[in-house]
Amino acid sequence: MGLRLRDRLVVVVGGGRVAHRRVAGLLEARARVTVVSPEVTPAVESLAAAGRITWLRRPYRSGDLDGAWYAIAATDDPGANAAVAEEAERARIFCARADDRAASSVWTPAIGRQGDLVIGVHGGGDPQRAIGVRDAIITGLTDGTVGDRAARHVAGGSVVLVGGGPGDPGLITVRGRQALAHADVVVADHLGPQALLASLPPEVEVIDASKLPRGRSMAQERINELLVTHARAGRRVVRLKGGDPFVFGRGMEELQACAAAGIPVEVVPGITSAVAVPALAGIPVTHRGLTHEFVVVSGHLPPGHPDSLVDWPALGRLRGTVVVLMGVDTAPAIAATLVEHGRAPGTPVAVISDGSTPTQRTVRTTLAELPRTLPDSGIRPPAVWVVGEVAGLLPQP
């Protein structure tokens, strides 16, 4: 049995960690939540300050359950919990006691959600067992090892633009994994998490849409055409990209092409390599007392190129962090321009190649030495390089 709690009053007595978890689930169910407790966790307090819950800042008293559909007794006082349960029993209100499962009129399952699918697992009195089974089911639904046939056969085609993150398959978002698990066609870039393609069912069509640096590539117009054609044929199409689809990923062009064709499109953001790859190398793009800004820039076109939209002189005058993507071949020209317009030649630079993969490596240098460091170190794309004082930070021993 499931309780439909949307817009219905639920009273939570207690404000500690257990109450906090219960409140989060109740808000997801869109219940009207009142918390009764002299003190609450900072997270619960912030919910009250934002008007998302009502907080009665006092101990429980008889009558607090008036009008409630469901009650949760989650204080650290067994006597108070018993009083809440007794009032609920008299008023015929379902009540869960966090400290005494046997005294509860309702047992709370371990809940998981996958889109509009809700999974509830009872563990026979063992909450950890229930959590383990729930997590296994959610993982299976996410990676496709547990089938959801009804979800796979939705009438009409659609396109999901998925940011796959920096490359490690473990760094794609949960929603991205869900979209892949339900795909009929995957149009994939070479910078997306390739390992995930091997786990797709054999009936899923995988189309290689790689764009190699200054090499072989599929035209963007052809990619747009594939997305529209397959979606019009009633297929679920996933466009799998590296990083985030809207950070130098031409995702907006693909969204516009699908929208013009009347194709439903969902955008699943990804972890951009501009932040993730430096982080994996232990390099923050901001640091308290050191920099309050960072800029992400495409180095595909060098300074002075007639098609470049980058104000390189302005970047040279910045004090903060500059993160350069797609800028291995153009690095000497970029470094020289930054120095020419104000950056010190000794400014630290960190170059991270093959970020998030087993072959990731980091090379540290300076702006003045960067043109010599790259060839000497054998750095090739894909690589991200970071300019600024943060590139000189090292973990404390």
ABEGO torsion letter per residue (X at the ends): XBBBABGBBBBBBEABAAAAAAAAAAAAAGBBBBBBBABBBAAAAAAAAAGABBBBBBBBBBGAABGBABBBBABABAAAAAAAAAAAAAAGBBBBBAABAAABABBBBBBBBBEABBBBBBAGGBAAAAAAAAAAAAAAAAAGABBBAAAABBBEBBBBBBBAEAGBAAABBAAAAAAAAABABBBBBAABBAAAAAABBAABBBBBABBBBGBBBBBAAAAAAAAAAAAAAGBBBBBBBBEBAABGAGAAAAAAAAAAAGBBBBBBBBBBAAAAAAAAAGBBABBBGABABBBBBBAABBBGBAABABBAAAAAABABBBBBBGAAAAAAAAAAAAAAAGBBAABBBBBBBGBGBAABBBBBBBAAAAAAAAAAAGBBOBBBBBBEAAAABBBBX
